[in-house]
Amino acid sequence: MTGLSQKIIELIEAYAEANCDLASDQILLLDLPKGPPSPEEMPVINARMERSNYHAMKAKAATEIADLVSDLIAKAEGVGG
């Protein structure tokens, strides 16, 4: 794999990792109380959960893209089947 090809894969993987971190951060920021949340807290909790899911989906998609790009590069370079 060429240096440029490797750099492309690394950038996509870094994007995926950053989105995993963002998804985790949204959960950590919830700082949920010990008991059930109040009705006033529910919109904030729901919004953070949605953001977490959004970042998790972006991370999953980026990981899949990195795998596809890696396969395409390998095939283009005559390495893969």
PDB file of N, CA, C and O in Angstrom, chain B, residues numbered from 101:
ATOM      1  N   MET B 101       0.852  -1.169   0.000  1.00  0.00           N
ATOM      2  CA  MET B 101       0.000   0.000   0.000  1.00  0.00           C
ATOM      3  C   MET B 101       0.899   1.234   0.000  1.00  0.00           C
ATOM      4  O   MET B 101       1.879   1.304   0.743  1.00  0.00           O
ATOM      5  N   THR B 102       0.559   2.188  -0.829  1.00  0.00           N
ATOM      6  CA  THR B 102       1.357   3.405  -0.921  1.00  0.00           C
ATOM      7  C   THR B 102       1.175   4.281   0.307  1.00  0.00           C
ATOM      8  O   THR B 102       0.240   4.097   1.086  1.00  0.00           O
ATOM      9  N   GLY B 103       2.073   5.228   0.467  1.00  0.00           N
ATOM     10  CA  GLY B 103       1.986   6.148   1.600  1.00  0.00           C
ATOM     11  C   GLY B 103       0.690   6.934   1.606  1.00  0.00           C
ATOM     12  O   GLY B 103       0.088   7.134   2.661  1.00  0.00           O
ATOM     13  N   LEU B 104       0.254   7.384   0.433  1.00  0.00           N
ATOM     14  CA  LEU B 104      -0.991   8.146   0.327  1.00  0.00           C
ATOM     15  C   LEU B 104      -2.181   7.258   0.678  1.00  0.00           C
ATOM     16  O   LEU B 104      -3.089   7.689   1.388  1.00  0.00           O
ATOM     17  N   SER B 105      -2.180   6.037   0.190  1.00  0.00           N
ATOM     18  CA  SER B 105      -3.266   5.103   0.491  1.00  0.00           C
ATOM     19  C   SER B 105      -3.353   4.854   1.990  1.00  0.00           C
ATOM     20  O   SER B 105      -4.442   4.859   2.564  1.00  0.00           O
ATOM     21  N   GLN B 106      -2.216   4.638   2.614  1.00  0.00           N
ATOM     22  CA  GLN B 106      -2.179   4.391   4.060  1.00  0.00           C
ATOM     23  C   GLN B 106      -2.681   5.617   4.816  1.00  0.00           C
ATOM     24  O   GLN B 106      -3.404   5.482   5.803  1.00  0.00           O
ATOM     25  N   LYS B 107      -2.304   6.805   4.362  1.00  0.00           N
ATOM     26  CA  LYS B 107      -2.739   8.042   5.020  1.00  0.00           C
ATOM     27  C   LYS B 107      -4.256   8.202   4.931  1.00  0.00           C
ATOM     28  O   LYS B 107      -4.890   8.629   5.896  1.00  0.00           O
ATOM     29  N   ILE B 108      -4.835   7.866   3.795  1.00  0.00           N
ATOM     30  CA  ILE B 108      -6.292   7.942   3.627  1.00  0.00           C
ATOM     31  C   ILE B 108      -6.986   7.030   4.629  1.00  0.00           C
ATOM     32  O   ILE B 108      -7.941   7.443   5.287  1.00  0.00           O
ATOM     33  N   ILE B 109      -6.516   5.802   4.749  1.00  0.00           N
ATOM     34  CA  ILE B 109      -7.093   4.847   5.693  1.00  0.00           C
ATOM     35  C   ILE B 109      -6.946   5.372   7.118  1.00  0.00           C
ATOM     36  O   ILE B 109      -7.896   5.307   7.899  1.00  0.00           O
ATOM     37  N   GLU B 110      -5.780   5.885   7.463  1.00  0.00           N
ATOM     38  CA  GLU B 110      -5.546   6.405   8.813  1.00  0.00           C
ATOM     39  C   GLU B 110      -6.475   7.571   9.134  1.00  0.00           C
ATOM     40  O   GLU B 110      -6.977   7.671  10.254  1.00  0.00           O
ATOM     41  N   LEU B 111      -6.708   8.451   8.167  1.00  0.00           N
ATOM     42  CA  LEU B 111      -7.598   9.588   8.394  1.00  0.00           C
ATOM     43  C   LEU B 111      -9.037   9.128   8.626  1.00  0.00           C
ATOM     44  O   LEU B 111      -9.716   9.647   9.511  1.00  0.00           O
ATOM     45  N   ILE B 112      -9.498   8.177   7.852  1.00  0.00           N
ATOM     46  CA  ILE B 112     -10.861   7.658   8.026  1.00  0.00           C
ATOM     47  C   ILE B 112     -10.985   6.975   9.385  1.00  0.00           C
ATOM     48  O   ILE B 112     -11.983   7.151  10.084  1.00  0.00           O
ATOM     49  N   GLU B 113      -9.968   6.196   9.757  1.00  0.00           N
ATOM     50  CA  GLU B 113      -9.999   5.528  11.057  1.00  0.00           C
ATOM     51  C   GLU B 113      -9.955   6.537  12.204  1.00  0.00           C
ATOM     52  O   GLU B 113     -10.607   6.332  13.227  1.00  0.00           O
ATOM     53  N   ALA B 114      -9.202   7.614  12.051  1.00  0.00           N
ATOM     54  CA  ALA B 114      -9.151   8.654  13.078  1.00  0.00           C
ATOM     55  C   ALA B 114     -10.515   9.331  13.223  1.00  0.00           C
ATOM     56  O   ALA B 114     -10.945   9.649  14.332  1.00  0.00           O
ATOM     57  N   TYR B 115     -11.186   9.547  12.097  1.00  0.00           N
ATOM     58  CA  TYR B 115     -12.536  10.126  12.119  1.00  0.00           C
ATOM     59  C   TYR B 115     -13.486   9.196  12.876  1.00  0.00           C
ATOM     60  O   TYR B 115     -14.292   9.653  13.687  1.00  0.00           O
ATOM     61  N   ALA B 116     -13.389   7.894  12.610  1.00  0.00           N
ATOM     62  CA  ALA B 116     -14.232   6.923  13.308  1.00  0.00           C
ATOM     63  C   ALA B 116     -13.949   6.946  14.809  1.00  0.00           C
ATOM     64  O   ALA B 116     -14.875   6.941  15.620  1.00  0.00           O
ATOM     65  N   GLU B 117     -12.688   6.970  15.169  1.00  0.00           N
ATOM     66  CA  GLU B 117     -12.311   6.974  16.586  1.00  0.00           C
ATOM     67  C   GLU B 117     -12.796   8.250  17.285  1.00  0.00           C
ATOM     68  O   GLU B 117     -13.261   8.198  18.424  1.00  0.00           O
ATOM     69  N   ALA B 118     -12.686   9.375  16.612  1.00  0.00           N
ATOM     70  CA  ALA B 118     -13.144  10.637  17.191  1.00  0.00           C
ATOM     71  C   ALA B 118     -14.646  10.597  17.443  1.00  0.00           C
ATOM     72  O   ALA B 118     -15.120  11.098  18.463  1.00  0.00           O
ATOM     73  N   ASN B 119     -15.385  10.010  16.529  1.00  0.00           N
ATOM     74  CA  ASN B 119     -16.830   9.921  16.717  1.00  0.00           C
ATOM     75  C   ASN B 119     -17.193   8.946  17.828  1.00  0.00           C
ATOM     76  O   ASN B 119     -18.186   9.156  18.524  1.00  0.00           O
ATOM     77  N   CYS B 120     -16.418   7.891  18.009  1.00  0.00           N
ATOM     78  CA  CYS B 120     -16.627   6.982  19.148  1.00  0.00           C
ATOM     79  C   CYS B 120     -16.434   7.757  20.447  1.00  0.00           C
ATOM     80  O   CYS B 120     -17.222   7.621  21.384  1.00  0.00           O
ATOM     81  N   ASP B 121     -15.384   8.568  20.497  1.00  0.00           N
ATOM     82  CA  ASP B 121     -15.115   9.369  21.684  1.00  0.00           C
ATOM     83  C   ASP B 121     -16.250  10.366  21.950  1.00  0.00           C
ATOM     84  O   ASP B 121     -16.664  10.558  23.094  1.00  0.00           O
ATOM     85  N   LEU B 122     -16.740  10.991  20.889  1.00  0.00           N
ATOM     86  CA  LEU B 122     -17.841  11.941  21.048  1.00  0.00           C
ATOM     87  C   LEU B 122     -19.105  11.243  21.544  1.00  0.00           C
ATOM     88  O   LEU B 122     -19.836  11.789  22.369  1.00  0.00           O
ATOM     89  N   ALA B 123     -19.357  10.049  21.045  1.00  0.00           N
ATOM     90  CA  ALA B 123     -20.523   9.289  21.498  1.00  0.00           C
ATOM     91  C   ALA B 123     -20.409   8.971  22.980  1.00  0.00           C
ATOM     92  O   ALA B 123     -21.382   9.104  23.722  1.00  0.00           O
ATOM     93  N   SER B 124     -19.235   8.554  23.412  1.00  0.00           N
ATOM     94  CA  SER B 124     -19.010   8.255  24.830  1.00  0.00           C
ATOM     95  C   SER B 124     -19.133   9.512  25.684  1.00  0.00           C
ATOM     96  O   SER B 124     -19.708   9.475  26.772  1.00  0.00           O
ATOM     97  N   ASP B 125     -18.598  10.615  25.193  1.00  0.00           N
ATOM     98  CA  ASP B 125     -18.653  11.870  25.941  1.00  0.00           C
ATOM     99  C   ASP B 125     -20.092  12.300  26.202  1.00  0.00           C
ATOM    100  O   ASP B 125     -20.404  12.811  27.277  1.00  0.00           O
ATOM    101  N   GLN B 126     -20.964  12.093  25.224  1.00  0.00           N
ATOM    102  CA  GLN B 126     -22.361  12.482  25.410  1.00  0.00           C
ATOM    103  C   GLN B 126     -22.997  11.703  26.560  1.00  0.00           C
ATOM    104  O   GLN B 126     -23.791  12.257  27.320  1.00  0.00           O
ATOM    105  N   ILE B 127     -22.653  10.428  26.690  1.00  0.00           N
ATOM    106  CA  ILE B 127     -23.183   9.610  27.776  1.00  0.00           C
ATOM    107  C   ILE B 127     -22.590  10.080  29.105  1.00  0.00           C
ATOM    108  O   ILE B 127     -23.310  10.211  30.094  1.00  0.00           O
ATOM    109  N   LEU B 128     -21.283  10.332  29.128  1.00  0.00           N
ATOM    110  CA  LEU B 128     -20.634  10.772  30.370  1.00  0.00           C
ATOM    111  C   LEU B 128     -21.166  12.126  30.842  1.00  0.00           C
ATOM    112  O   LEU B 128     -21.247  12.381  32.044  1.00  0.00           O
ATOM    113  N   LEU B 129     -21.523  12.983  29.900  1.00  0.00           N
ATOM    114  CA  LEU B 129     -22.022  14.312  30.259  1.00  0.00           C
ATOM    115  C   LEU B 129     -23.409  14.262  30.895  1.00  0.00           C
ATOM    116  O   LEU B 129     -23.849  15.238  31.504  1.00  0.00           O
ATOM    117  N   LEU B 130     -24.089  13.143  30.758  1.00  0.00           N
ATOM    118  CA  LEU B 130     -25.432  13.042  31.331  1.00  0.00           C
ATOM    119  C   LEU B 130     -25.410  13.197  32.847  1.00  0.00           C
ATOM    120  O   LEU B 130     -26.285  13.844  33.422  1.00  0.00           O
ATOM    121  N   ASP B 131     -24.406  12.602  33.493  1.00  0.00           N
ATOM    122  CA  ASP B 131     -24.293  12.691  34.942  1.00  0.00           C
ATOM    123  C   ASP B 131     -25.652  12.401  35.584  1.00  0.00           C
ATOM    124  O   ASP B 131     -26.206  13.223  36.314  1.00  0.00           O
ATOM    125  N   LEU B 132     -26.163  11.217  35.291  1.00  0.00           N
ATOM    126  CA  LEU B 132     -27.500  10.846  35.730  1.00  0.00           C
ATOM    127  C   LEU B 132     -27.613  10.790  37.249  1.00  0.00           C
ATOM    128  O   LEU B 132     -26.691  10.344  37.933  1.00  0.00           O
ATOM    129  N   PRO B 133     -28.748  11.246  37.771  1.00  0.00           N
ATOM    130  CA  PRO B 133     -28.970  11.175  39.212  1.00  0.00           C
ATOM    131  C   PRO B 133     -29.162   9.721  39.653  1.00  0.00           C
ATOM    132  O   PRO B 133     -29.363   8.830  38.827  1.00  0.00           O
ATOM    133  N   LYS B 134     -29.097   9.502  40.950  1.00  0.00           N
ATOM    134  CA  LYS B 134     -29.244   8.146  41.472  1.00  0.00           C
ATOM    135  C   LYS B 134     -30.669   7.610  41.267  1.00  0.00           C
ATOM    136  O   LYS B 134     -30.861   6.419  41.018  1.00  0.00           O
ATOM    137  N   GLY B 135     -31.633   8.472  41.371  1.00  0.00           N
ATOM    138  CA  GLY B 135     -33.031   8.064  41.196  1.00  0.00           C
ATOM    139  C   GLY B 135     -33.503   8.323  39.777  1.00  0.00           C
ATOM    140  O   GLY B 135     -32.714   8.703  38.913  1.00  0.00           O
ATOM    141  N   PRO B 136     -34.782   8.117  39.541  1.00  0.00           N
ATOM    142  CA  PRO B 136     -35.312   8.387  38.194  1.00  0.00           C
ATOM    143  C   PRO B 136     -35.226   9.888  37.872  1.00  0.00           C
ATOM    144  O   PRO B 136     -35.379  10.726  38.761  1.00  0.00           O
ATOM    145  N   PRO B 137     -34.983  10.215  36.618  1.00  0.00           N
ATOM    146  CA  PRO B 137     -34.859  11.626  36.249  1.00  0.00           C
ATOM    147  C   PRO B 137     -36.203  12.344  36.354  1.00  0.00           C
ATOM    148  O   PRO B 137     -37.266  11.739  36.213  1.00  0.00           O
ATOM    149  N   SER B 138     -36.124  13.620  36.601  1.00  0.00           N
ATOM    150  CA  SER B 138     -37.344  14.433  36.672  1.00  0.00           C
ATOM    151  C   SER B 138     -37.834  14.716  35.252  1.00  0.00           C
ATOM    152  O   SER B 138     -37.073  14.584  34.293  1.00  0.00           O
ATOM    153  N   PRO B 139     -39.090  15.101  35.119  1.00  0.00           N
ATOM    154  CA  PRO B 139     -39.612  15.445  33.788  1.00  0.00           C
ATOM    155  C   PRO B 139     -38.818  16.569  33.110  1.00  0.00           C
ATOM    156  O   PRO B 139     -38.724  16.616  31.883  1.00  0.00           O
ATOM    157  N   GLU B 140     -38.250  17.471  33.918  1.00  0.00           N
ATOM    158  CA  GLU B 140     -37.462  18.569  33.347  1.00  0.00           C
ATOM    159  C   GLU B 140     -36.135  18.070  32.771  1.00  0.00           C
ATOM    160  O   GLU B 140     -35.603  18.655  31.828  1.00  0.00           O
ATOM    161  N   GLU B 141     -35.611  16.998  33.340  1.00  0.00           N
ATOM    162  CA  GLU B 141     -34.325  16.458  32.884  1.00  0.00           C
ATOM    163  C   GLU B 141     -34.461  15.592  31.630  1.00  0.00           C
ATOM    164  O   GLU B 141     -33.483  15.402  30.906  1.00  0.00           O
ATOM    165  N   MET B 142     -35.631  15.077  31.370  1.00  0.00           N
ATOM    166  CA  MET B 142     -35.816  14.135  30.263  1.00  0.00           C
ATOM    167  C   MET B 142     -35.455  14.708  28.888  1.00  0.00           C
ATOM    168  O   MET B 142     -34.823  14.003  28.101  1.00  0.00           O
ATOM    169  N   PRO B 143     -35.826  15.953  28.559  1.00  0.00           N
ATOM    170  CA  PRO B 143     -35.419  16.473  27.246  1.00  0.00           C
ATOM    171  C   PRO B 143     -33.906  16.515  27.063  1.00  0.00           C
ATOM    172  O   PRO B 143     -33.399  16.234  25.978  1.00  0.00           O
ATOM    173  N   VAL B 144     -33.185  16.868  28.130  1.00  0.00           N
ATOM    174  CA  VAL B 144     -31.722  16.920  28.060  1.00  0.00           C
ATOM    175  C   VAL B 144     -31.165  15.505  27.888  1.00  0.00           C
ATOM    176  O   VAL B 144     -30.272  15.276  27.072  1.00  0.00           O
ATOM    177  N   ILE B 145     -31.689  14.578  28.649  1.00  0.00           N
ATOM    178  CA  ILE B 145     -31.233  13.184  28.553  1.00  0.00           C
ATOM    179  C   ILE B 145     -31.507  12.642  27.154  1.00  0.00           C
ATOM    180  O   ILE B 145     -30.639  12.016  26.546  1.00  0.00           O
ATOM    181  N   ASN B 146     -32.705  12.880  26.646  1.00  0.00           N
ATOM    182  CA  ASN B 146     -33.049  12.390  25.300  1.00  0.00           C
ATOM    183  C   ASN B 146     -32.164  13.014  24.229  1.00  0.00           C
ATOM    184  O   ASN B 146     -31.739  12.326  23.301  1.00  0.00           O
ATOM    185  N   ALA B 147     -31.883  14.302  24.347  1.00  0.00           N
ATOM    186  CA  ALA B 147     -31.032  14.981  23.359  1.00  0.00           C
ATOM    187  C   ALA B 147     -29.618  14.408  23.388  1.00  0.00           C
ATOM    188  O   ALA B 147     -29.023  14.178  22.334  1.00  0.00           O
ATOM    189  N   ARG B 148     -29.075  14.177  24.578  1.00  0.00           N
ATOM    190  CA  ARG B 148     -27.722  13.615  24.681  1.00  0.00           C
ATOM    191  C   ARG B 148     -27.683  12.189  24.137  1.00  0.00           C
ATOM    192  O   ARG B 148     -26.710  11.801  23.490  1.00  0.00           O
ATOM    193  N   MET B 149     -28.714  11.419  24.388  1.00  0.00           N
ATOM    194  CA  MET B 149     -28.761  10.054  23.866  1.00  0.00           C
ATOM    195  C   MET B 149     -28.829  10.073  22.335  1.00  0.00           C
ATOM    196  O   MET B 149     -28.187   9.259  21.671  1.00  0.00           O
ATOM    197  N   GLU B 150     -29.602  10.994  21.789  1.00  0.00           N
ATOM    198  CA  GLU B 150     -29.677  11.123  20.328  1.00  0.00           C
ATOM    199  C   GLU B 150     -28.321  11.511  19.749  1.00  0.00           C
ATOM    200  O   GLU B 150     -27.908  10.966  18.726  1.00  0.00           O
ATOM    201  N   ARG B 151     -27.623  12.453  20.396  1.00  0.00           N
ATOM    202  CA  ARG B 151     -26.291  12.853  19.928  1.00  0.00           C
ATOM    203  C   ARG B 151     -25.316  11.683  20.021  1.00  0.00           C
ATOM    204  O   ARG B 151     -24.495  11.479  19.127  1.00  0.00           O
ATOM    205  N   SER B 152     -25.409  10.928  21.092  1.00  0.00           N
ATOM    206  CA  SER B 152     -24.537   9.767  21.259  1.00  0.00           C
ATOM    207  C   SER B 152     -24.789   8.760  20.143  1.00  0.00           C
ATOM    208  O   SER B 152     -23.847   8.248  19.539  1.00  0.00           O
ATOM    209  N   ASN B 153     -26.048   8.478  19.873  1.00  0.00           N
ATOM    210  CA  ASN B 153     -26.394   7.542  18.795  1.00  0.00           C
ATOM    211  C   ASN B 153     -25.921   8.056  17.437  1.00  0.00           C
ATOM    212  O   ASN B 153     -25.441   7.282  16.610  1.00  0.00           O
ATOM    213  N   TYR B 154     -26.056   9.357  17.210  1.00  0.00           N
ATOM    214  CA  TYR B 154     -25.613   9.975  15.965  1.00  0.00           C
ATOM    215  C   TYR B 154     -24.106   9.783  15.767  1.00  0.00           C
ATOM    216  O   TYR B 154     -23.664   9.384  14.690  1.00  0.00           O
ATOM    217  N   HIS B 155     -23.327  10.067  16.805  1.00  0.00           N
ATOM    218  CA  HIS B 155     -21.875   9.903  16.698  1.00  0.00           C
ATOM    219  C   HIS B 155     -21.495   8.426  16.557  1.00  0.00           C
ATOM    220  O   HIS B 155     -20.564   8.092  15.825  1.00  0.00           O
ATOM    221  N   ALA B 156     -22.203   7.560  17.245  1.00  0.00           N
ATOM    222  CA  ALA B 156     -21.928   6.124  17.134  1.00  0.00           C
ATOM    223  C   ALA B 156     -22.206   5.632  15.709  1.00  0.00           C
ATOM    224  O   ALA B 156     -21.446   4.821  15.180  1.00  0.00           O
ATOM    225  N   MET B 157     -23.270   6.109  15.093  1.00  0.00           N
ATOM    226  CA  MET B 157     -23.577   5.712  13.703  1.00  0.00           C
ATOM    227  C   MET B 157     -22.508   6.242  12.743  1.00  0.00           C
ATOM    228  O   MET B 157     -22.109   5.539  11.815  1.00  0.00           O
ATOM    229  N   LYS B 158     -22.042   7.477  12.961  1.00  0.00           N
ATOM    230  CA  LYS B 158     -20.982   8.026  12.109  1.00  0.00           C
ATOM    231  C   LYS B 158     -19.700   7.223  12.267  1.00  0.00           C
ATOM    232  O   LYS B 158     -18.995   6.980  11.287  1.00  0.00           O
ATOM    233  N   ALA B 159     -19.394   6.813  13.483  1.00  0.00           N
ATOM    234  CA  ALA B 159     -18.190   6.012  13.722  1.00  0.00           C
ATOM    235  C   ALA B 159     -18.296   4.668  13.018  1.00  0.00           C
ATOM    236  O   ALA B 159     -17.336   4.209  12.401  1.00  0.00           O
ATOM    237  N   LYS B 160     -19.455   4.039  13.109  1.00  0.00           N
ATOM    238  CA  LYS B 160     -19.655   2.746  12.453  1.00  0.00           C
ATOM    239  C   LYS B 160     -19.533   2.890  10.933  1.00  0.00           C
ATOM    240  O   LYS B 160     -18.889   2.071  10.277  1.00  0.00           O
ATOM    241  N   ALA B 161     -20.146   3.920  10.384  1.00  0.00           N
ATOM    242  CA  ALA B 161     -20.080   4.142   8.939  1.00  0.00           C
ATOM    243  C   ALA B 161     -18.642   4.418   8.497  1.00  0.00           C
ATOM    244  O   ALA B 161     -18.203   3.898   7.471  1.00  0.00           O
ATOM    245  N   ALA B 162     -17.916   5.219   9.249  1.00  0.00           N
ATOM    246  CA  ALA B 162     -16.525   5.532   8.892  1.00  0.00           C
ATOM    247  C   ALA B 162     -15.661   4.284   8.941  1.00  0.00           C
ATOM    248  O   ALA B 162     -14.782   4.102   8.098  1.00  0.00           O
ATOM    249  N   THR B 163     -15.904   3.420   9.924  1.00  0.00           N
ATOM    250  CA  THR B 163     -15.150   2.168  10.008  1.00  0.00           C
ATOM    251  C   THR B 163     -15.433   1.291   8.797  1.00  0.00           C
ATOM    252  O   THR B 163     -14.518   0.689   8.235  1.00  0.00           O
ATOM    253  N   GLU B 164     -16.693   1.218   8.398  1.00  0.00           N
ATOM    254  CA  GLU B 164     -17.054   0.432   7.217  1.00  0.00           C
ATOM    255  C   GLU B 164     -16.436   1.027   5.954  1.00  0.00           C
ATOM    256  O   GLU B 164     -15.988   0.294   5.073  1.00  0.00           O
ATOM    257  N   ILE B 165     -16.413   2.354   5.870  1.00  0.00           N
ATOM    258  CA  ILE B 165     -15.800   3.017   4.713  1.00  0.00           C
ATOM    259  C   ILE B 165     -14.300   2.726   4.674  1.00  0.00           C
ATOM    260  O   ILE B 165     -13.747   2.465   3.606  1.00  0.00           O
ATOM    261  N   ALA B 166     -13.639   2.768   5.831  1.00  0.00           N
ATOM    262  CA  ALA B 166     -12.201   2.477   5.880  1.00  0.00           C
ATOM    263  C   ALA B 166     -11.936   1.059   5.385  1.00  0.00           C
ATOM    264  O   ALA B 166     -10.977   0.830   4.647  1.00  0.00           O
ATOM    265  N   ASP B 167     -12.775   0.110   5.783  1.00  0.00           N
ATOM    266  CA  ASP B 167     -12.614  -1.270   5.316  1.00  0.00           C
ATOM    267  C   ASP B 167     -12.799  -1.366   3.803  1.00  0.00           C
ATOM    268  O   ASP B 167     -12.025  -2.038   3.121  1.00  0.00           O
ATOM    269  N   LEU B 168     -13.824  -0.697   3.282  1.00  0.00           N
ATOM    270  CA  LEU B 168     -14.082  -0.728   1.833  1.00  0.00           C
ATOM    271  C   LEU B 168     -12.937  -0.072   1.056  1.00  0.00           C
ATOM    272  O   LEU B 168     -12.477  -0.611   0.049  1.00  0.00           O
ATOM    273  N   VAL B 169     -12.484   1.085   1.525  1.00  0.00           N
ATOM    274  CA  VAL B 169     -11.390   1.781   0.842  1.00  0.00           C
ATOM    275  C   VAL B 169     -10.132   0.922   0.867  1.00  0.00           C
ATOM    276  O   VAL B 169      -9.416   0.834  -0.131  1.00  0.00           O
ATOM    277  N   SER B 170      -9.865   0.296   1.994  1.00  0.00           N
ATOM    278  CA  SER B 170      -8.699  -0.572   2.103  1.00  0.00           C
ATOM    279  C   SER B 170      -8.782  -1.721   1.099  1.00  0.00           C
ATOM    280  O   SER B 170      -7.802  -2.043   0.426  1.00  0.00           O
ATOM    281  N   ASP B 171      -9.957  -2.331   1.007  1.00  0.00           N
ATOM    282  CA  ASP B 171     -10.160  -3.415   0.031  1.00  0.00           C
ATOM    283  C   ASP B 171      -9.983  -2.921  -1.402  1.00  0.00           C
ATOM    284  O   ASP B 171      -9.344  -3.587  -2.218  1.00  0.00           O
ATOM    285  N   LEU B 172     -10.546  -1.758  -1.705  1.00  0.00           N
ATOM    286  CA  LEU B 172     -10.428  -1.207  -3.062  1.00  0.00           C
ATOM    287  C   LEU B 172      -8.978  -0.898  -3.413  1.00  0.00           C
ATOM    288  O   LEU B 172      -8.527  -1.176  -4.524  1.00  0.00           O
ATOM    289  N   ILE B 173      -8.255  -0.325  -2.461  1.00  0.00           N
ATOM    290  CA  ILE B 173      -6.837  -0.017  -2.708  1.00  0.00           C
ATOM    291  C   ILE B 173      -6.047  -1.293  -2.929  1.00  0.00           C
ATOM    292  O   ILE B 173      -5.205  -1.360  -3.825  1.00  0.00           O
ATOM    293  N   ALA B 174      -6.315  -2.313  -2.111  1.00  0.00           N
ATOM    294  CA  ALA B 174      -5.605  -3.584  -2.257  1.00  0.00           C
ATOM    295  C   ALA B 174      -5.894  -4.192  -3.628  1.00  0.00           C
ATOM    296  O   ALA B 174      -4.983  -4.703  -4.281  1.00  0.00           O
ATOM    297  N   LYS B 175      -7.138  -4.143  -4.065  1.00  0.00           N
ATOM    298  CA  LYS B 175      -7.491  -4.695  -5.386  1.00  0.00           C
ATOM    299  C   LYS B 175      -6.841  -3.893  -6.512  1.00  0.00           C
ATOM    300  O   LYS B 175      -6.368  -4.455  -7.500  1.00  0.00           O
ATOM    301  N   ALA B 176      -6.828  -2.570  -6.344  1.00  0.00           N
ATOM    302  CA  ALA B 176      -6.226  -1.710  -7.369  1.00  0.00           C
ATOM    303  C   ALA B 176      -4.720  -1.961  -7.469  1.00  0.00           C
ATOM    304  O   ALA B 176      -4.131  -1.839  -8.543  1.00  0.00           O
ATOM    305  N   GLU B 177      -4.114  -2.309  -6.350  1.00  0.00           N
ATOM    306  CA  GLU B 177      -2.679  -2.570  -6.338  1.00  0.00           C
ATOM    307  C   GLU B 177      -2.366  -4.030  -6.631  1.00  0.00           C
ATOM    308  O   GLU B 177      -1.203  -4.435  -6.623  1.00  0.00           O
ATOM    309  N   GLY B 178      -3.408  -4.820  -6.889  1.00  0.00           N
ATOM    310  CA  GLY B 178      -3.203  -6.213  -7.254  1.00  0.00           C
ATOM    311  C   GLY B 178      -2.910  -7.133  -6.075  1.00  0.00           C
ATOM    312  O   GLY B 178      -2.394  -8.236  -6.255  1.00  0.00           O
ATOM    313  N   VAL B 179      -3.243  -6.674  -4.856  1.00  0.00           N
ATOM    314  CA  VAL B 179      -2.965  -7.474  -3.672  1.00  0.00           C
ATOM    315  C   VAL B 179      -4.151  -8.377  -3.326  1.00  0.00           C
ATOM    316  O   VAL B 179      -3.971  -9.531  -2.935  1.00  0.00           O
ATOM    317  N   GLY B 180      -5.360  -7.841  -3.472  1.00  0.00           N
ATOM    318  CA  GLY B 180      -6.571  -8.579  -3.079  1.00  0.00           C
ATOM    319  C   GLY B 180      -7.151  -9.348  -4.243  1.00  0.00           C
ATOM    320  O   GLY B 180      -6.738  -9.205  -5.394  1.00  0.00           O
ATOM    321  N   GLY B 181      -8.151 -10.191  -3.891  1.00  0.00           N
ATOM    322  CA  GLY B 181      -8.783 -11.028  -4.908  1.00  0.00           C
ATOM    323  C   GLY B 181      -9.926 -10.332  -5.490  1.00  0.00           C
ATOM    324  O   GLY B 181     -10.595 -10.873  -6.370  1.00  0.00           O
TER     325      GLY B 181
END
